[in-house]
Amino acid sequence: MKMSTTTITIAVIAFALLCRLASARVFLHTGNCIGMVNIYRVMPDESLIEIARKFDLGFNEIADANPSVDPFIPPPGMDIQLPSAWIVPHLPPKRGLSSILRK
């Protein structure tokens, strides 16, 4: 029985996703966003403070992204959002000549 290329590709992608080492899921953005929204599964004896340090985030950022989660004793196995995507403002291009003069 011959398998199609699409079936093989889907199987390889599914295998890669199941075997990944990281415990965070990634969602890609398009348009005027930079970064990625990540989902992290809380491990036993972790707090939001420790998770924020691990991902170089501030405590207020991670606590505001997960308002229904106890920041000091989140339930192990719970998925939380890591605020790591930002909207870039649309600015009109600047026209003209700019120069930096030394004194």
Beta strands, then each sheet from edge to edge (+ up, - down):
strand 1: 24-27
strand 2: 33-35
strand 3: 37-41
strand 4: 79-82
strand 5: 85-87
sheet 1: 1+ 3- 4+
sheet 2: 2+ 5-
end
